[in-house]
Amino acid sequence: MFRSVEIALTSLYVVTTALLLFGVYYLHQVSGIEQWGILAFGALLITVVTGRVLAKIALDPLREHFDHLERLSKETLHELNLPVNTITANVEMLRKTNTDEKSLKRLERIETAARMLKERYNELDYLIKKQMERERIESFDLESALKERLEFMRPLYPGVVWEIQTAPWSVQCDRIGLGKVIDNLVENGIKYSVHNPRIMITMEANVLSICDQGKGM
């Protein structure tokens, strides 16, 4: 598909240049027009019209391709949401009927995996919507958003030592995008810590700090 677009764009350049040269030649030699202002206007008009027509021919396949990807992504997200919710609901039901420690640990691992799938679902949904529309700016409490992200990440990294010092802080920004930034910073801090990862998160003087004991950039 991209090969055809490349050929179409090359053809666009060649045909537009040829028509431009022919138009200038025709106006100057055949029609006998000597005013260079009229020649320049005629050349510009030929270029704009030809470029518009050929650009539409070249970009229509690419537009159709992206429209197809968008529809496929939406359908895939819809299909993913149902099994994730089904897994979560059944884990809750099994938790009521299983009381031994081994079974509960297995259910906890299943639930953690389901939460991870749900997070990936939310990220894909966010990226698709971000391509279609502007980011949604909203007011929220950063401390609550941070605790929400930590509640998700702590079970995934049981060996991490957390040092948290937060306070209520009202901010106005893209909540989902900020959550992704927090996740990336924390996960990179854990990933590149040599031994006994320690993550320090502080909120002071309108500054959010996420520090680790890794080797640095």
Secondary structure as UniProt FT lines:
FT   HELIX           2..25
FT   HELIX           26..30
FT   HELIX           36..97
FT   HELIX           101..132
FT   STRAND          137..141
FT   HELIX           142..153
FT   HELIX           154..156
FT   TURN            158..159
FT   STRAND          161..165
FT   STRAND          170..174
FT   HELIX           175..191
FT   STRAND          198..204
FT   TURN            205..206
FT   STRAND          207..211
//
